[in-house]
Amino acid sequence: MKGAAKGGVTTIIEMPLNQVPATTDKESIEKKYEAGEGKLSTDVASYGGLVPYNLNGGIQELDDEGVVAYKAFLASAGDRSIEGDFQNVDDYSLYEGMKQIAKTGKILSIHSENVAITDRLGEIAHENGEKSMEAYVDSRPVFTEVEPIRKIILFAKETGCRVHIVHVACEEGVEEVIKAQQEGVDITCETCTHYLYFYKEELDDIGAIAKCSPPIREKSRMPGMWDRVLKGDINFVTSDHSPCTPELKDTDDAFEAWGGIAGVQNNVDILFDEGVQKRNMPLTRFAEITASEPAKIFGLVHKGSIAVGKDADFVFIKPDSPYTLQAEDLEYRNKISPYVGRTINAQVTKTILRGQETYSQDAGVSDDFIGEFIKE
């Protein structure tokens, strides 16, 4: 939370997994609300999970408890040996869950990778002694991202469920979304800062700290992804912040390492530098990809723009002000990030949440936890 405030973030939508119990029903989300009370540096909206085991009332309970959207994984997720952990959906669970979520009017955000192919390709690579980040990327080829997006679109047509494809890492996936929009499907997509910044050919030098899924792809693909962001085909850019303890990344075996990137503290400054300063992105588009578009899509009616009746949320950015990120600069519990050691030519100097300062370069992150849960 403090990392978000230091990074110029006033509002997050937090995930329903990487916690036990996963957020799948009334009891589990109440535990989350209780655990976060008085400890929030940002405002927090919540995803509810769609899993195979919450189709008998859990989705409706989450709607009643105020989740702003739902989240499902088609790729492997969770540990079946841990009671209450998250689980990825099979086709039936996805179909039935989408029917139920459609009745709430809320969005289902989906991690789109073909589980059968990516898991088996990863097993084969590992059995053959592969450990490199390059081999890990190769085990999750582009078509394994595109194929499930097509299935999701078909299911959306069948169920009427609003859908959002999270962290798209390839233009081919974006193209499927655009075609579906032209056919009248209520679908949007996002990408992440790390897909616009890192590239496959440097991953083995960086190490498993940059492992995520879908994987970071080839450098040759980056200009096309930036073009989609600038044109508006990709609705917004986010961090998909997924932290872990250092030992889960401390391995030379990419297939065994934790998959996820800690990046929320540097989402704003890197996007400003890479987008506005290096690629001439209009400031209006920068505001869209960091604020107004996610607020609009997820129905955060008091967020996303500066207007009468909205929350007084602001971020102040100093342009052309290079600094090199150090681990001690991070406000994360676990001070690891693939951005450490990188020089970023912009700095967040102040963050204002609902009219109150939560961070400034002079005073640091405020110890006053003024963040609140957003319930819709």
C-alpha positions in Angstrom: 0.0 0.0 0.0 2.8 2.5 0.9 4.5 1.6 -2.4 1.3 2.5 -4.3 1.1 5.9 -2.5 4.8 6.6 -3.2 4.3 5.7 -6.8 1.4 8.2 -7.4 -1.4 5.7 -7.1 -4.6 6.7 -5.2 -6.8 3.7 -6.0 -6.1 0.0 -6.6 -8.3 -3.0 -7.5 -6.8 -5.8 -5.4 -6.7 -9.5 -6.4 -8.8 -12.3 -5.0 -5.8 -14.7 -4.9 -2.3 -15.0 -3.3 -4.0 -15.1 0.0 -5.8 -17.8 2.1 -8.7 -18.0 2.0 -9.1 -16.7 -1.6 -11.8 -14.1 -2.0 -14.7 -16.4 -3.2 -17.7 -15.8 -0.9 -19.1 -13.6 1.8 -17.0 -15.0 4.6 -13.7 -14.6 2.8 -14.3 -11.1 1.7 -15.5 -10.1 5.1 -12.2 -11.3 6.5 -10.3 -9.2 4.0 -12.3 -6.1 4.8 -11.6 -6.7 8.5 -7.9 -7.3 8.0 -7.5 -4.0 6.0 -9.5 -1.7 8.2 -7.4 1.2 9.2 -4.3 0.0 7.3 -4.9 1.4 3.8 -2.6 4.0 2.2 -4.8 4.0 -0.9 -8.5 3.5 -1.7 -9.1 -0.2 -2.5 -11.7 -1.8 -4.6 -11.9 -5.6 -4.6 -12.1 -8.4 -7.2 -14.2 -11.4 -6.3 -12.9 -14.7 -7.6 -14.6 -17.0 -10.0 -13.5 -20.5 -9.2 -15.0 -24.0 -9.7 -16.1 -24.2 -6.1 -18.1 -21.0 -5.7 -20.8 -21.6 -8.3 -23.5 -22.3 -5.7 -24.0 -18.9 -4.2 -20.5 -17.5 -3.8 -20.7 -15.2 -6.9 -24.0 -13.7 -5.6 -22.6 -13.2 -2.1 -19.6 -11.3 -3.5 -21.9 -9.1 -5.5 -23.8 -8.3 -2.3 -20.6 -7.5 -0.5 -19.6 -4.9 -3.0 -16.9 -6.3 -5.3 -16.5 -4.1 -8.3 -15.6 -7.0 -10.7 -14.7 -10.7 -10.8 -11.4 -12.4 -11.7 -10.9 -15.8 -13.3 -7.8 -17.7 -14.4 -7.6 -20.0 -17.4 -3.9 -20.6 -16.7 -2.9 -22.7 -13.7 -3.5 -20.9 -10.4 -3.5 -21.9 -6.8 -2.3 -24.9 -4.8 -4.8 -27.7 -4.6 -3.1 -29.0 -1.4 -4.0 -25.8 0.4 -7.7 -25.6 1.6 -9.3 -22.4 0.4 -6.7 -21.5 -2.1 -7.6 -20.0 -5.5 -8.3 -22.3 -8.5 -8.3 -21.8 -12.2 -11.6 -22.5 -14.1 -12.4 -25.3 -16.4 -14.7 -24.6 -19.4 -17.9 -25.5 -17.6 -17.0 -23.3 -14.6 -16.2 -20.4 -16.9 -19.4 -20.8 -18.8 -21.6 -21.2 -15.7 -19.8 -18.4 -13.9 -20.2 -16.0 -16.8 -23.9 -16.7 -16.8 -24.1 -15.8 -13.1 -21.9 -12.8 -13.4 -23.9 -11.5 -16.3 -26.8 -11.2 -14.0 -24.8 -8.8 -11.7 -24.0 -6.5 -14.6 -20.3 -6.5 -13.4 -17.2 -7.3 -15.4 -15.3 -10.6 -15.4 -11.6 -10.0 -15.8 -9.8 -13.0 -17.2 -6.2 -14.2 -17.3 -6.1 -15.8 -20.7 -3.6 -18.6 -21.4 -4.3 -22.2 -22.6 -3.6 -24.2 -19.5 -3.3 -27.6 -21.1 -0.7 -26.5 -23.6 1.4 -24.1 -21.5 1.6 -26.6 -18.6 2.6 -29.5 -20.8 5.2 -27.4 -22.8 6.6 -26.2 -19.5 6.8 -29.8 -18.2 8.6 -31.0 -21.3 11.1 -28.2 -21.3 11.9 -28.8 -17.6 12.2 -32.6 -18.2 14.7 -31.7 -20.9 16.8 -29.8 -18.4 15.8 -26.3 -19.5 16.0 -23.6 -16.8 16.5 -20.3 -18.6 14.1 -17.4 -18.9 14.2 -17.7 -22.6 13.0 -21.3 -22.5 10.3 -20.3 -20.1 9.0 -17.7 -22.6 9.2 -20.2 -25.4 7.0 -22.6 -23.4 4.2 -20.1 -23.5 3.9 -19.1 -27.2 1.7 -16.3 -28.5 -1.0 -18.6 -29.8 -1.6 -20.0 -26.3 -2.7 -16.5 -25.3 -4.8 -15.8 -28.4 -6.8 -19.1 -28.4 -8.4 -18.6 -25.1 -9.3 -15.0 -25.9 -11.3 -16.4 -28.8 -13.1 -18.8 -26.5 -13.9 -16.1 -24.0 -15.4 -14.0 -26.8 -17.6 -16.9 -27.9 -18.7 -17.5 -24.3 -19.4 -13.8 -23.9 -21.6 -13.8 -26.9 -23.4 -16.8 -25.5 -23.9 -15.5 -21.9 -24.0 -11.7 -22.3 -21.2 -11.4 -19.7 -19.1 -8.3 -19.8 -15.4 -9.3 -20.1 -12.0 -7.7 -19.7 -8.8 -9.4 -20.8 -6.0 -8.6 -18.3 -2.3 -8.2 -19.1 -2.4 -8.8 -22.8 1.2 -9.3 -24.0 0.8 -9.5 -27.7 -0.8 -7.6 -30.6 -2.6 -10.7 -31.8 -4.6 -10.8 -28.6 -5.5 -7.1 -28.9 -6.6 -7.7 -32.4 -9.1 -10.4 -31.3 -10.5 -7.9 -28.8 -10.9 -5.2 -31.4 -12.7 -7.5 -33.8 -15.1 -8.6 -31.1 -15.8 -5.0 -30.2 -16.7 -4.4 -33.8 -19.2 -7.3 -33.5 -20.9 -5.7 -30.5 -19.2 -7.8 -27.7 -18.8 -5.9 -24.5 -15.0 -6.5 -24.1 -12.0 -4.5 -23.2 -8.3 -5.2 -22.5 -5.3 -3.9 -20.7 -1.5 -4.5 -20.8 1.2 -4.0 -18.2 4.1 -1.6 -17.9 6.6 -4.5 -17.9 5.4 -5.6 -21.4 6.2 -2.2 -22.7 9.6 -1.9 -21.0 11.4 -5.3 -20.8 12.0 -7.7 -23.6 12.7 -11.4 -23.9 16.3 -11.1 -25.1 17.4 -9.4 -21.8 15.5 -11.7 -19.4 18.3 -14.1 -18.7 20.5 -11.2 -17.6 17.8 -9.9 -15.3 16.8 -13.3 -13.9 13.6 -14.8 -12.5 12.7 -11.6 -10.8 11.2 -10.7 -14.2 9.2 -13.9 -14.6 5.5 -13.4 -15.2 2.7 -14.9 -17.3 1.9 -14.3 -20.0 5.6 -13.9 -20.4 7.5 -10.8 -21.5 7.9 -11.2 -25.3 10.5 -10.3 -27.9 11.8 -6.8 -28.3 10.5 -6.7 -31.9 7.0 -6.9 -30.6 7.3 -3.9 -28.3 6.7 -1.1 -30.9 3.4 -2.7 -31.9 2.2 -2.9 -28.4 3.1 0.8 -27.8 1.2 1.6 -31.0 -1.9 -0.1 -29.7 -1.6 1.8 -26.4 -1.2 5.2 -28.2 -4.1 4.4 -30.6 -6.5 3.4 -27.7 -6.9 -0.2 -28.8 -5.5 -1.2 -25.4 -7.8 0.6 -22.9 -5.2 1.1 -20.1 -1.9 0.1 -18.7 -1.5 -1.3 -15.2 1.1 -2.9 -13.0 -0.5 -6.3 -12.2 1.5 -6.0 -9.0 2.3 -9.5 -7.7 4.8 -9.5 -4.9 6.5 -12.4 -3.2 9.2 -13.2 -0.6 12.8 -13.1 -2.0 13.4 -16.8 -1.7 10.6 -17.5 -4.2 12.6 -15.6 -6.9 16.1 -16.7 -5.7 16.7 -19.5 -8.2 18.4 -20.0 -11.6 15.5 -22.2 -12.6 12.9 -20.0 -14.3 10.3 -22.8 -14.3 10.5 -23.2 -10.5 10.5 -19.4 -9.7 7.4 -17.5 -8.5 5.6 -15.9 -11.5 4.8 -12.3 -10.9 6.3 -8.8 -11.0 6.3 -6.2 -8.2 5.7 -3.0 -10.0 3.0 -0.7 -8.6 5.5 1.8 -7.2 6.9 2.4 -10.6 3.9 2.2 -12.9 3.3 6.0 -13.1 6.9 7.3 -13.4 8.0 4.7 -16.0 4.9 5.1 -18.1 5.3 8.9 -18.0 9.0 8.6 -19.0 8.5 5.9 -21.7 5.1 7.2 -23.0 5.0 10.9 -22.7 8.7 11.8 -22.8 10.1 9.2 -25.2 7.1 8.5 -27.5 5.2 11.9 -27.4 2.1 10.4 -25.8 -0.4 13.3 -25.2 -1.0 14.0 -21.5 -4.7 13.4 -22.1 -3.9 9.8 -23.2 -1.5 9.4 -20.2 -4.4 10.4 -17.9 -6.7 7.9 -19.7 -4.4 4.9 -19.4 -3.6 5.5 -15.7 -6.9 6.9 -14.4 -10.0 7.7 -16.4 -10.3 4.4 -18.4 -10.0 2.0 -15.5 -12.3 4.1 -13.5 -14.9 4.1 -16.3 -14.6 0.4 -17.1 -14.9 -0.8 -13.5 -17.5 1.7 -12.5 -15.5 3.7 -9.9 -17.8 6.7 -10.2 -15.8 9.0 -7.9 -12.4 8.3 -9.4 -10.5 8.8 -12.6 -10.9 12.5 -13.4 -10.8 16.0 -12.0 -14.4 17.2 -11.9 -17.1 18.4 -9.5 -18.3 15.5 -7.4 -15.2 13.4 -7.9 -12.7 12.5 -5.2 -9.8 15.0 -5.0 -7.2 12.6 -6.1 -4.0 14.0 -7.7 -0.5 12.9 -8.6 2.3 15.4 -9.2 5.1 14.3 -11.6 8.4 16.1 -12.1 9.5 15.5 -15.7 13.1 15.2 -17.0 14.4 14.3 -13.5 16.4 11.2 -13.8 17.0 8.9 -10.8 18.2 5.3 -10.5 15.9 3.1 -8.5 17.5 1.4 -5.5 16.0 -1.4 -3.5 15.9 0.8 -0.4 13.7 3.2 -2.3 10.9 0.6 -2.4 8.1 0.8 0.1 7.3 -2.9 -0.4 7.5 -5.4 2.4 9.8 -7.5 0.2 12.1 -5.0 -1.5 12.5 -6.8 -4.8 11.6 -5.5 -8.3 13.0 -5.9 -11.8 13.1 -2.1 -12.1 15.8 -1.8 -9.4 18.9 -0.5 -11.0 17.0 1.2 -13.9 17.3 4.9 -14.5 13.9 6.5 -14.7 13.6 10.1 -16.1 10.6 11.3 -14.2 9.7 11.4 -10.5 6.4 11.3 -8.6 6.8 14.2 -6.1 3.4 14.2 -4.4 0.3 12.0 -4.1 -3.1 13.4 -2.9 -6.0 11.1 -1.9 -9.4 12.7 -1.4 -7.7 16.0 -0.7 -5.1 14.7 1.8 -1.4 14.2 1.1 -0.4 10.5 1.3 3.1 11.0 -0.1 5.6 13.8 -0.8 9.3 13.7 -1.6 10.0 15.8 1.4 7.9 14.0 4.0 7.8 10.5 2.6 4.8 8.3 2.8 2.2 9.3 5.4 1.6 7.1 8.4 -2.0 8.2 8.4 -3.9 5.4 6.8 -6.8 7.3 5.2 -7.5 4.7 2.5 -11.0 3.2 2.3 -12.6 0.2 0.7 -14.7 1.0 -2.3 -17.8 -1.1 -2.4 -20.2 -1.1 -5.4 
